[in-house]
Amino acid sequence: MTDSAHAPVLDSRQGTAISGYRVRLANRPDADSWQLEPGRHLVGRAPECRICIDDCTVSRQHVEIEVFRNGGLMLRDLGSTNGCSINGKHFECMALSGYVDVRVGGVLLEFDPIRL
């Protein structure tokens, strides 16, 4: 029996395994990008956040992103003021995989899978 938390997820668009994610600010070609490997990562304005975003609509610790070894993501809103959404639908906790755009406060983040 295979442990699904450790088996790579296949990205249906490309048919290849996902090992992590590259995250960047949407519509800002000169902005930084971050590579997220399996583990937990904080997003917010606070300097200790893995993804630190200087924007007044983003809370100090806005959302936690957990990247699983199988290529999946779990996003948890940490009680932020302006919330998180995907396609206009707000969420407190959501499991995802593959390409996805997530709005954190007023900032849109693009998640691009990193393929093996």
Beta strands, then each sheet from edge to edge (+ up, - down):
strand 1: 9-11
strand 2: 16-25
strand 3: 33-36
strand 4: 39-44
strand 5: 51-52
strand 6: 63-67
strand 7: 73-77
strand 8: 84-86
strand 9: 89-91
strand 10: 93-96
strand 11: 100-104
strand 12: 107-115
sheet 1: 1+ 2- 3+
sheet 2: 1+ 2- 12+ 11- 8+ 9-
sheet 3: 5+ 4+ 6- 7+ 10-
end
